Amino acid sequence: MKRTIAALSIVAALAALTACSSDSSDDKPAAKAPAYTITHQDDSGNQRRVQVEVNSTDGLRAVFDDVSAKLTDDAGWFVEINCSSGGTAKADNRLANGRKAVGRIGAAATGLADGETEFKVNDGATCP
C-alpha cells in the first residue's frame, strides 16, 4: 500500500511538472509596442486605411501587431507606419506597410484569409 501511494505521488508530481513546463517559442509574450500615434483611421468602407507615426524604426512589427489587434470591423485594413519626422507635405517618410483581413469582406479586399495579416518593413527605411 505504501509503495502504491509513493508511486502515485511520484507520477502526480511528474505530471504536474510536465504540464507546467514548455519549450515552445509560441509561449513567449508578444513584444511590447513602443510609443506610436494613430494620425488617421477610416471608419467606413470595405477597404480602410490606418496611418501611424513613430519616432524610430525600433519595434515596427510590435507597433503593427498592436494596431492590427485593435482592428475588428469587417474590412480590409491597410496600415501605413511613417516616421514622425523626415517626411514632406507631399510624401510621408514611410517605414513599413501592413494589412489585415477581417471577415469575408476583408479577405476579398486584401487577398488574405480572414484573420490573416501581412507586414513588410521598407528596405532602407530610416527615421531621422
Secondary structure, 3 states (H helix, E strand, C coil): CHHHHHHHHHHHHHHHHHHHCCCCHHHCCCCCCCCCEEEEECCCCCEEEEEEEECCCCCHHHHHHHHHHCCCCCEEEEEEEEECCCCCCCCCCEEEEEEEEEHHHHHHHHCCCCCCEEEEECCCCCCC
